[in-house]
Amino acid sequence: MFQLGKTIVSEDILEKDFVCNLSACKGACCIDGDAGAPLEEAETRILEAIYPKVKPLLRQEGITAIEQQGLYIRSDDGELETPLIDGADCAFVVFDDQNVALCAIEQAYNKGEISWKKPVSCHLYPIRVKDYTEFSAVNYHRWQVCDDACTLGEALQIPVYQFVKEALIRKFGPDWYAELEKAAKSFLQP
């Protein structure tokens, strides 16, 4: 672990390789698990604003889940997250003609209908950020559904922090990312 500003960063994001391999995993991270995507407080207001543009892209099951649970829920431990369809798929999941799970929010963004890509927690994955009073912990989250992403990342030699560069800049800013790159160079030198 090392410190960058008000973050404590796991060295795993420098050492481990990762590149999403949707053709292999079919977007399993959006349909497996027992919780929705973590949300920041400000993102709940964004979801409320963009929902009319995203709703036409959703599956009926997603619309029903949102109508029953709301655009976001508060978990038992008090965390905000997206609702799930029958305890599995994120309510915002849609499928392409290859049965790959995609994010309806990101689809609306890609079509230019909204200016928000998706929840930052999704954009950052496989990095998870846990906010504490004095700092944020930036950790690599290893999940077996992403084994193919680890294999592809190793083959392409792309470390986690480079794969999620855009998301890290979105979350922490360009200056923070520049410091991360400096730390990576000194850390990874033989």
C-alpha positions in Angstrom: 0.0 0.0 0.0 1.1 3.6 -0.6 -0.4 7.0 -0.1 -1.4 9.5 -2.8 -2.9 12.6 -1.4 -6.0 11.5 0.6 -6.0 8.0 -0.9 -4.3 4.7 0.2 -3.6 2.7 -2.9 -3.1 -1.0 -3.1 0.0 -2.0 -5.1 -2.1 -4.7 -6.8 -3.5 -2.1 -9.2 0.1 -1.6 -10.4 1.1 -5.2 -10.4 -1.9 -7.0 -11.7 -3.0 -7.0 -15.3 -6.6 -6.7 -16.5 -8.5 -6.0 -19.7 -12.3 -6.7 -19.8 -13.0 -9.6 -22.1 -16.7 -9.3 -22.8 -16.6 -12.0 -25.5 -15.5 -14.5 -22.8 -17.4 -13.4 -19.7 -20.5 -12.0 -21.4 -20.7 -9.2 -18.8 -21.0 -11.5 -15.9 -20.1 -8.7 -13.4 -23.5 -7.1 -14.2 -25.6 -10.2 -13.7 -23.7 -12.2 -11.0 -23.4 -11.4 -7.3 -25.8 -10.4 -4.6 -25.7 -6.6 -4.7 -26.2 -3.9 -7.2 -23.6 -1.4 -8.3 -22.4 0.8 -5.5 -23.5 4.4 -6.0 -22.3 7.8 -4.6 -24.9 10.1 -3.1 -24.6 12.6 -6.0 -25.2 9.8 -8.5 -28.7 9.2 -7.2 -29.7 12.6 -8.4 -28.1 11.9 -11.8 -30.1 8.7 -12.1 -33.3 10.6 -11.3 -32.5 13.1 -14.0 -31.5 10.7 -16.8 -34.0 7.9 -16.1 -36.5 9.2 -18.8 -33.8 8.8 -21.4 -32.6 5.4 -20.2 -36.0 3.8 -19.6 -36.8 3.2 -23.3 -33.6 1.1 -23.5 -34.4 -1.1 -20.5 -35.9 -4.6 -20.5 -39.3 -4.8 -18.9 -37.9 -6.8 -16.0 -35.6 -3.8 -15.2 -38.4 -1.3 -15.4 -40.5 -3.5 -13.1 -37.6 -3.8 -10.6 -37.1 0.0 -10.6 -40.8 0.7 -10.3 -41.0 -1.7 -7.3 -37.7 -0.8 -5.6 -36.8 2.6 -6.9 -33.9 3.9 -9.0 -31.5 3.0 -6.2 -31.7 1.2 -2.9 -30.0 1.4 0.5 -28.4 -2.0 1.4 -28.6 -3.5 4.9 -25.3 -1.9 5.7 -26.5 1.5 4.6 -24.7 1.7 1.2 -26.5 3.0 -1.9 -26.6 0.7 -4.9 -28.6 0.0 -8.0 -31.6 -2.3 -7.6 -31.5 -5.9 -8.8 -33.9 -8.0 -10.9 -34.9 -11.0 -8.7 -31.7 -10.7 -6.7 -29.4 -11.2 -9.7 -29.1 -8.9 -12.7 -28.6 -5.2 -12.2 -31.9 -3.5 -13.2 -30.0 -1.4 -15.8 -28.7 -4.5 -17.7 -29.7 -5.1 -21.3 -28.4 -7.8 -23.6 -27.0 -7.5 -27.1 -27.7 -10.0 -29.9 -24.7 -12.1 -28.7 -26.4 -12.3 -25.2 -23.7 -10.1 -23.7 -24.8 -8.0 -20.7 -24.5 -4.3 -21.3 -25.4 -1.2 -19.3 -28.5 0.7 -20.6 -27.0 3.8 -19.0 -23.8 3.4 -21.0 -25.8 2.6 -24.1 -27.7 5.9 -23.7 -24.4 7.7 -23.2 -22.9 6.1 -26.3 -25.9 7.2 -28.3 -25.3 10.8 -27.1 -28.7 10.9 -25.3 -27.1 11.6 -21.9 -23.7 12.9 -20.7 -23.1 10.5 -17.8 -21.4 7.3 -18.7 -22.5 5.1 -15.8 -21.9 4.8 -12.1 -18.2 5.5 -11.3 -18.0 2.1 -9.4 -18.8 0.3 -12.6 -16.5 2.4 -14.6 -13.7 1.8 -12.1 -14.1 -2.0 -11.9 -12.0 -4.1 -11.0 -11.0 -1.3 -8.7 -13.2 -0.7 -5.6 -13.0 2.5 -3.6 -14.0 2.6 0.0 -14.4 6.1 1.5 -13.4 6.6 5.1 -13.4 9.8 7.2 -9.8 10.8 6.5 -9.0 8.9 3.3 -10.2 6.7 0.5 -8.9 3.1 0.1 -8.3 2.2 -3.6 -8.1 -1.6 -4.0 -8.1 -4.2 -6.6 -11.1 -6.6 -6.4 -10.4 -10.1 -7.6 -13.5 -12.0 -8.8 -13.4 -15.3 -10.6 -15.9 -14.1 -13.2 -13.1 -11.8 -14.4 -10.5 -14.6 -14.8 -10.6 -14.1 -18.6 -10.0 -10.4 -18.1 -6.9 -11.2 -16.1 -5.6 -13.6 -18.7 -6.2 -11.0 -21.5 -4.6 -8.3 -19.4 -1.5 -10.5 -18.9 -1.3 -11.3 -22.6 -1.5 -7.6 -23.5 0.6 -6.5 -20.5 -1.9 -3.8 -19.4 -2.0 -3.2 -15.6 -5.2 -2.5 -13.9 -4.4 1.2 -13.3 -3.9 1.7 -17.1 -7.0 -0.2 -18.0 -9.2 2.1 -15.8 -7.3 5.3 -16.5 -10.3 7.2 -17.7 -12.3 6.1 -14.6 -9.5 7.0 -12.2 -9.2 10.4 -13.7 -13.0 10.8 -13.5 -12.9 9.8 -9.8 -9.7 11.5 -8.5 -8.7 14.0 -11.3 -5.8 14.2 -13.7 -3.2 15.4 -11.2 -3.9 12.4 -9.0 -3.5 10.1 -11.9 -0.2 11.7 -13.0 1.1 11.1 -9.4 -0.1 7.5 -9.7 1.8 7.0 -13.0 5.0 8.4 -11.2 4.5 6.0 -8.4 4.0 3.1 -10.8 7.3 3.9 -12.6 9.3 4.0 -9.4 7.5 1.0 -8.0 7.8 -1.2 -11.1 11.5 -0.4 -11.8 13.7 -3.4 -11.2 
